[in-house]
Amino acid sequence: MTIKMYTEGEPVYCSSCRKRHAVFKRRVSGEKLCRLCLYRSVVKQVRRTLHYYKMIKKNSNIMFLIMANKPLLSIVALSIYESTIRDFNVNITVLCFNRYIDCKKISNIIRANSYRIIEVDDKFTTKDFIEWLKYGEYMAIKIAREIGIEFIAVPLYRNDLTTLSLFGLLTTSRTIFSEGLPIREVDNIKVTRPFYYVVSDDVLYLTLTSKHIMELDLNGYEFEEKAKFFKNMGIILKNSPELMYSSSKSVELLQSYIFGNVKKCKYCGSYDISDTCSYCSKFVEYAI
């Protein structure tokens, strides 16, 4: 990621507005953008995803998940998401997990907004990121059923979702592969990936230049297991951005093959060979 785009001579101007100095260069497109145009571009990408996959409707109730491994990015993503859905007159509930995140700090940072914040005091300790993601979504769906939430927004990005899809394929896990899909449904509750077309570097730059950078640890909770695979895949995707975008086509082609004769987990909506996936079967006794 390039932060400064100045040369020794004349400054480089934003390729979008052509008025402000460029501060960020997108790896995929080569665009040189000012911060405002970068923000607007991400909002446009999110809006495109929401409309295409029908991830929102007017006057609905939405739950936004704060990611344990990227809490500060989640806050900036929440701001972007709110900008995108401003005309839909929705109510947003923020879900935070105390074992992994200082939810009081999260609450203080977003206190100026009219969010309802639910803090989960975890009884289950997850061992890796995928297990936390499954647990986080399990709890989100459970709470959504209880309080009438229709949509759950999970801020995962194009590179994250590609990695999950590939990891699911390599481990022959339909459940993990399902995590790379843009949307899935269980009991009329839609679990959505509104940042499906957004690369995490874009939001990372917006986070690093936000006013909240000094208020919260950027990295969040460290997950050790499977970290090597995810780290290596991150490097590959950064150097081969076309893989991130072509993968969505591959995922669609593989859906009929992988999901042809399988069931959906009654707790999280992921595809599996039984009606309870191996992850949710662990969580049931802890989430009464």
C-alpha positions as CSV (number, residue, x, y, z in Angstrom):
1,M,0.0,0.0,0.0
2,T,1.3,3.4,-1.0
3,I,0.4,6.3,1.4
4,K,2.3,9.3,-0.1
5,M,2.1,9.9,-3.8
6,Y,4.3,12.9,-4.0
7,T,7.4,13.1,-6.2
8,E,10.4,15.3,-5.8
9,G,8.9,17.7,-8.3
10,E,5.2,18.5,-8.8
11,P,2.6,16.8,-6.6
12,V,0.4,14.0,-8.0
13,Y,-3.3,14.9,-8.1
14,C,-6.2,12.6,-7.5
15,S,-7.1,10.7,-10.7
16,S,-10.8,11.0,-9.7
17,C,-11.5,14.6,-8.7
18,R,-8.2,16.0,-10.1
19,K,-8.3,18.8,-7.5
20,R,-6.8,17.3,-4.3
21,H,-3.4,15.7,-3.9
22,A,-3.4,11.9,-4.2
23,V,-2.3,10.0,-1.1
24,F,-3.2,6.4,-2.0
25,K,-2.5,4.2,-5.0
26,R,-4.8,1.2,-5.5
27,R,-2.8,-1.9,-6.4
28,V,-5.5,-3.4,-8.7
29,S,-6.6,-0.4,-10.8
30,G,-3.6,1.8,-10.4
31,E,-5.8,4.7,-9.4
32,K,-4.2,7.5,-7.4
33,L,-6.8,8.9,-5.1
34,C,-7.2,11.5,-2.4
35,R,-8.7,10.3,0.9
36,L,-12.1,11.7,0.1
37,C,-12.4,10.1,-3.3
38,L,-11.1,6.8,-1.8
39,Y,-13.8,7.0,0.9
40,R,-16.5,7.7,-1.7
41,S,-15.3,4.9,-4.0
42,V,-15.5,2.4,-1.1
43,V,-19.0,3.7,-0.3
44,K,-20.0,3.1,-4.0
45,Q,-18.6,-0.4,-3.9
46,V,-20.6,-1.2,-0.8
47,R,-23.7,0.3,-2.2
48,R,-23.3,-1.9,-5.3
49,T,-23.0,-5.0,-3.2
50,L,-26.1,-4.2,-1.1
51,H,-28.3,-3.6,-4.1
52,Y,-27.0,-6.5,-6.2
53,Y,-27.4,-9.1,-3.4
54,K,-30.4,-7.5,-1.8
55,M,-28.6,-7.2,1.6
56,I,-30.9,-4.4,2.9
57,K,-34.4,-3.0,2.8
58,K,-36.0,0.2,4.1
59,N,-37.1,0.4,7.7
60,S,-35.3,-2.8,8.6
61,N,-33.2,-3.8,11.7
62,I,-29.5,-4.5,11.1
63,M,-26.8,-6.0,13.4
64,F,-23.2,-5.0,12.6
65,L,-20.4,-7.4,13.9
66,I,-17.2,-5.9,15.4
67,M,-14.4,-8.2,14.3
68,A,-12.2,-9.5,17.1
69,N,-9.1,-9.5,14.9
70,K,-9.8,-6.0,13.4
71,P,-11.8,-3.9,15.9
72,L,-10.6,-0.5,14.6
73,L,-11.1,-1.4,11.0
74,S,-14.6,-2.6,12.0
75,I,-15.4,0.9,13.4
76,V,-14.3,2.6,10.2
77,A,-16.2,0.0,8.2
78,L,-19.3,0.8,10.3
79,S,-18.9,4.5,9.4
80,I,-18.7,3.6,5.7
81,Y,-21.7,1.2,6.0
82,E,-23.7,3.9,7.7
83,S,-22.9,6.4,5.0
84,T,-24.1,3.9,2.4
85,I,-27.4,3.1,4.0
86,R,-28.3,6.6,5.2
87,D,-31.5,6.8,3.0
88,F,-32.9,3.4,4.2
89,N,-34.1,4.5,7.6
90,V,-32.7,1.5,9.4
91,N,-31.8,0.7,13.0
92,I,-28.3,-0.5,13.6
93,T,-27.3,-2.7,16.6
94,V,-23.6,-3.2,17.1
95,L,-22.4,-6.6,18.5
96,C,-19.2,-6.7,20.5
97,F,-17.4,-9.6,22.3
98,N,-15.8,-8.7,25.6
99,R,-13.3,-11.6,25.8
100,Y,-11.5,-10.4,22.7
101,I,-12.3,-6.7,22.5
102,D,-12.5,-3.8,25.0
103,C,-16.2,-3.1,24.2
104,K,-16.2,-0.1,26.5
105,K,-13.7,1.6,24.2
106,I,-15.7,0.6,21.2
107,S,-18.8,2.1,22.9
108,N,-16.9,5.4,23.7
109,I,-15.6,5.8,20.1
110,I,-19.0,5.4,18.5
111,R,-21.0,7.1,21.4
112,A,-21.9,10.1,19.2
113,N,-24.0,7.9,17.0
114,S,-27.4,6.4,17.8
115,Y,-26.3,2.7,17.8
116,R,-27.6,0.1,20.2
117,I,-24.6,-1.8,21.5
118,I,-24.8,-5.4,22.8
119,E,-21.9,-6.8,24.6
120,V,-21.4,-10.5,24.7
121,D,-19.7,-12.0,27.8
122,D,-18.2,-15.0,26.2
123,K,-18.2,-18.4,27.8
124,F,-16.6,-20.1,24.8
125,T,-12.9,-19.5,24.0
126,T,-12.1,-19.9,20.3
127,K,-8.8,-21.2,19.1
128,D,-8.5,-19.6,15.7
129,F,-10.0,-16.9,13.5
130,I,-12.4,-19.2,11.6
131,E,-13.8,-20.6,14.8
132,W,-14.2,-17.1,16.2
133,L,-16.0,-16.0,13.0
134,K,-18.4,-19.0,13.2
135,Y,-18.9,-18.3,16.9
136,G,-19.5,-14.6,16.3
137,E,-22.1,-15.4,13.6
138,Y,-23.7,-18.1,15.7
139,M,-24.2,-15.6,18.6
140,A,-25.3,-12.8,16.2
141,I,-28.0,-15.1,14.7
142,K,-29.1,-16.3,18.1
143,I,-29.5,-12.7,19.3
144,A,-31.1,-11.6,16.0
145,R,-33.8,-14.2,16.5
146,E,-34.5,-12.9,20.0
147,I,-34.8,-9.2,19.2
148,G,-36.1,-9.2,15.6
149,I,-33.0,-8.4,13.5
150,E,-33.4,-9.1,9.8
151,F,-29.8,-8.5,8.5
152,I,-26.4,-9.2,10.0
153,A,-23.5,-7.3,8.4
154,V,-20.0,-8.8,8.8
155,P,-17.1,-6.6,7.6
156,L,-15.0,-9.1,5.7
157,Y,-13.2,-8.0,2.6
158,R,-12.5,-9.3,-0.9
159,N,-9.2,-10.8,0.1
160,D,-10.6,-12.3,3.4
161,L,-13.4,-13.9,1.5
162,T,-11.2,-15.3,-1.2
163,T,-8.9,-16.8,1.5
164,L,-11.9,-18.4,3.3
165,S,-13.2,-19.9,0.0
166,L,-9.8,-21.3,-0.9
167,F,-9.2,-22.7,2.6
168,G,-12.6,-24.3,2.5
169,L,-11.8,-26.0,-0.8
170,L,-8.4,-27.2,0.4
171,T,-9.8,-28.6,3.6
172,T,-12.9,-29.9,1.8
173,S,-15.1,-28.0,4.3
174,R,-18.4,-26.9,2.9
175,T,-18.9,-24.9,6.1
176,I,-15.8,-22.8,5.7
177,F,-16.4,-22.5,2.0
178,S,-19.8,-21.0,2.8
179,E,-18.0,-18.2,4.7
180,G,-16.6,-16.9,1.4
181,L,-20.1,-16.4,-0.1
182,P,-21.6,-12.8,-0.2
183,I,-24.8,-13.8,1.5
184,R,-26.6,-16.7,3.2
185,E,-29.9,-17.0,5.0
186,V,-31.2,-18.9,8.0
187,D,-34.7,-18.4,9.5
188,N,-35.3,-15.3,7.3
189,I,-32.2,-13.7,8.8
190,K,-29.6,-12.8,6.1
191,V,-25.9,-12.9,7.0
192,T,-24.3,-10.4,4.6
193,R,-20.8,-9.4,3.4
194,P,-21.4,-5.7,2.4
195,F,-17.6,-5.3,1.7
196,Y,-17.6,-8.1,-0.8
197,Y,-16.1,-6.0,-3.6
198,V,-13.7,-4.0,-1.3
199,V,-10.1,-4.8,-0.7
200,S,-9.0,-4.5,2.9
201,D,-6.1,-2.2,2.0
202,D,-8.6,0.5,1.1
203,V,-10.2,0.4,4.5
204,L,-6.9,0.0,6.2
205,Y,-5.7,3.3,4.8
206,L,-8.9,5.0,5.8
207,T,-8.4,3.6,9.3
208,L,-4.7,4.6,9.6
209,T,-5.7,8.2,8.7
210,S,-8.8,8.3,10.9
211,K,-9.2,10.2,14.2
212,H,-9.7,6.9,16.0
213,I,-6.2,5.6,15.4
214,M,-4.9,6.6,18.8
215,E,-8.0,5.4,20.7
216,L,-7.8,1.6,20.1
217,D,-5.3,-1.1,19.4
218,L,-5.4,-1.6,15.6
219,N,-4.6,-5.3,15.5
220,G,-7.1,-6.6,18.1
221,Y,-7.0,-10.2,19.2
222,E,-4.3,-12.5,17.9
223,F,-5.3,-15.9,16.5
224,E,-2.4,-18.3,16.2
225,E,-3.7,-21.4,14.5
226,K,-4.0,-21.4,10.7
227,A,-2.2,-18.0,10.8
228,K,0.6,-19.3,8.5
229,F,-1.9,-20.2,5.7
230,F,-3.8,-16.9,6.0
231,K,-0.5,-14.9,6.0
232,N,0.8,-16.7,3.0
233,M,-2.5,-16.3,1.1
234,G,-2.5,-12.6,2.0
235,I,0.9,-12.2,0.3
236,I,-0.3,-14.2,-2.8
237,L,-3.5,-12.1,-3.1
238,K,-1.6,-8.8,-2.8
239,N,0.8,-9.9,-5.6
240,S,-2.0,-11.5,-7.7
241,P,-5.0,-9.1,-7.3
242,E,-6.7,-10.7,-10.3
243,L,-7.2,-13.9,-8.2
244,M,-9.3,-12.0,-5.7
245,Y,-11.7,-10.9,-8.4
246,S,-11.7,-13.9,-10.6
247,S,-12.4,-16.1,-7.6
248,S,-16.0,-14.9,-7.3
249,K,-16.7,-16.4,-10.7
250,S,-15.0,-19.7,-9.7
251,V,-17.0,-19.7,-6.4
252,E,-20.3,-19.4,-8.4
253,L,-19.3,-22.3,-10.7
254,L,-18.4,-24.5,-7.8
255,Q,-21.6,-23.9,-5.8
256,S,-23.7,-26.4,-7.7
257,Y,-21.0,-29.0,-7.4
258,I,-20.2,-28.5,-3.7
259,F,-23.7,-27.7,-2.5
260,G,-25.7,-30.1,-4.7
261,N,-26.8,-32.6,-2.2
262,V,-26.0,-31.1,1.2
263,K,-28.0,-29.5,4.0
264,K,-27.8,-26.2,5.7
265,C,-26.8,-25.7,9.4
266,K,-29.9,-24.7,11.3
267,Y,-27.9,-22.4,13.5
268,C,-25.6,-20.5,11.1
269,G,-27.0,-21.3,7.6
270,S,-23.7,-22.7,6.3
271,Y,-23.8,-25.7,4.0
272,D,-22.9,-29.0,5.6
273,I,-23.6,-32.7,5.4
274,S,-25.9,-32.5,8.4
275,D,-28.3,-30.0,9.8
276,T,-25.8,-28.8,12.4
277,C,-22.3,-28.0,11.3
278,S,-19.2,-29.1,13.3
279,Y,-18.6,-25.6,14.6
280,C,-22.1,-24.8,15.8
281,S,-22.3,-28.2,17.6
282,K,-19.5,-26.9,19.9
283,F,-21.3,-23.6,20.7
284,V,-24.7,-24.9,21.6
285,E,-23.9,-25.7,25.3
286,Y,-22.2,-22.4,25.8
287,A,-24.9,-20.1,24.4
288,I,-28.0,-21.0,26.3
